[in-house]
Amino acid sequence: MEKLQYKININAPLTKVYDFMLGLSNKSTYEQWTAMFNPTSTYEGTWDKGSKILFLGVDEKGEKGGMVSKIVDNVPNKFVSIQHYGILKADKEITEGPDVEKWANGFENYTFEENNGTTSITVDLDTTEDFVNYMNETYPKALDKLKEICEK
């Protein structure tokens, strides 16, 4: 697993950034910034600590797929830790086997800090070597989109 980190400063209150990033008040804010990864990006489940959450999208064949994950920790307005432990392929959850083993138990963590009305987000994530370039290209664009919607 490769460890990657991305940071962004957003000129908006921490509570708004946290809410928009997770789509708590309105799931569409989550869907807008994650559309950079997949135009149909969404989630099913809750952000409550210990809960299962599915990160989903529809592929080019029209099949629903994505990640099967668990919210390991959620300290509101401070920290969110997501553990990815499976994939969803054509509505089937797959939690073992070669497709899952190479990145199973990878984490995606969000750390939020506010200073004088500016919120900084640090994203730490584990990914497989074959996704490093994709993440390095796409994640900053997604965070820029989050910044854009939070600063409106």
C-alpha positions in Angstrom: 0.0 0.0 0.0 1.1 3.5 -0.9 0.4 6.3 1.6 -0.8 9.6 0.0 -1.6 12.9 1.6 -3.5 15.9 0.2 -4.2 19.3 1.9 -6.4 22.2 1.1 -7.4 25.5 2.8 -11.0 26.6 2.4 -12.3 30.1 3.3 -15.4 28.9 5.1 -16.3 27.9 8.7 -15.2 24.4 9.8 -18.8 23.3 10.5 -19.8 24.1 7.0 -16.8 22.4 5.4 -17.3 19.2 7.5 -21.1 19.2 6.7 -20.5 19.7 2.9 -17.7 17.2 2.6 -19.8 14.5 4.2 -23.0 15.6 2.7 -24.7 15.6 6.1 -27.4 18.2 5.6 -27.7 17.6 1.9 -26.1 14.6 0.2 -25.7 16.6 -3.0 -22.7 18.5 -1.6 -20.9 15.2 -1.2 -21.9 14.1 -4.7 -20.7 17.4 -6.2 -17.1 17.1 -5.0 -16.8 13.3 -5.4 -18.2 13.6 -9.0 -14.5 14.2 -9.9 -13.9 10.5 -9.2 -17.2 9.3 -10.8 -20.0 11.5 -12.1 -22.5 9.2 -10.4 -20.7 9.1 -7.0 -22.8 8.8 -3.9 -23.0 6.8 -0.7 -25.4 4.6 1.2 -25.3 4.4 5.0 -24.3 6.8 7.7 -21.1 8.5 8.9 -21.7 7.2 12.5 -18.7 5.7 14.2 -18.8 1.9 13.7 -21.3 2.0 10.9 -21.0 0.4 7.5 -21.1 2.7 4.5 -21.1 2.0 0.8 -19.3 4.4 -1.6 -21.0 3.9 -4.9 -21.1 4.8 -8.5 -22.4 3.5 -11.8 -19.8 2.2 -14.3 -19.7 2.5 -18.1 -21.8 -0.7 -18.4 -24.5 0.8 -16.1 -23.6 -1.5 -13.2 -23.5 -0.2 -9.6 -20.2 -0.7 -7.9 -17.9 0.8 -5.4 -16.3 0.3 -2.0 -17.6 -1.5 1.1 -16.3 0.5 4.1 -16.7 1.1 7.8 -16.5 4.4 9.7 -13.8 3.6 12.2 -14.0 7.0 13.9 -15.9 10.2 13.5 -15.2 13.1 15.8 -17.5 15.8 14.5 -15.7 18.8 12.9 -12.3 17.2 13.7 -11.6 13.8 12.3 -13.2 11.0 10.2 -11.5 7.6 9.6 -12.8 5.3 6.9 -11.6 1.7 6.5 -12.2 0.1 3.1 -12.7 -3.6 3.4 -14.5 -4.8 0.3 -15.9 -3.9 -3.1 -19.4 -3.8 -4.5 -19.7 -5.2 -7.9 -23.1 -5.5 -9.7 -24.8 -5.3 -6.3 -22.7 -8.0 -4.7 -20.5 -7.3 -1.7 -17.1 -9.0 -2.1 -15.0 -8.9 1.0 -12.3 -11.5 0.2 -10.3 -12.8 -2.8 -7.6 -11.4 -5.1 -9.6 -8.3 -6.1 -10.0 -7.2 -2.5 -6.7 -8.5 -0.9 -4.4 -6.0 -2.6 -6.0 -3.0 -0.9 -8.3 -4.4 1.8 -8.0 -2.6 5.2 -6.8 0.6 3.5 -7.7 3.8 5.3 -9.0 7.2 4.2 -8.7 9.8 6.9 -9.9 13.4 7.0 -8.5 15.8 9.5 -10.2 19.2 9.9 -8.7 22.3 11.5 -10.0 25.9 11.6 -7.9 29.0 12.0 -9.4 32.5 11.8 -12.3 31.4 9.6 -10.2 29.3 7.3 -10.6 25.5 7.4 -7.8 23.2 6.5 -8.4 19.6 5.5 -5.7 17.0 5.5 -6.6 13.8 3.6 -4.4 10.7 4.4 -5.2 7.6 2.3 -3.8 4.2 1.5 -4.0 3.1 -2.1 -2.5 0.5 -4.4 0.5 1.3 -6.6 -1.7 1.2 -9.7 -3.9 3.9 -8.4 -1.3 6.4 -7.2 -1.2 8.4 -10.4 -5.0 8.5 -10.6 -5.3 9.7 -7.0 -2.6 12.3 -7.4 -4.4 13.6 -10.5 -8.0 13.3 -9.2 -8.0 14.0 -5.5 -6.7 17.6 -5.8 -9.4 18.3 -8.4 -12.0 16.9 -6.0 -10.8 19.0 -3.1 -10.8 22.1 -5.4 -14.4 21.4 -6.2 -15.2 21.0 -2.4 -13.5 24.4 -1.9 -15.6 26.0 -4.7 -18.9 24.8 -3.2 -18.0 25.7 0.4 -16.9 29.2 -0.5 -20.0 30.0 -2.5 
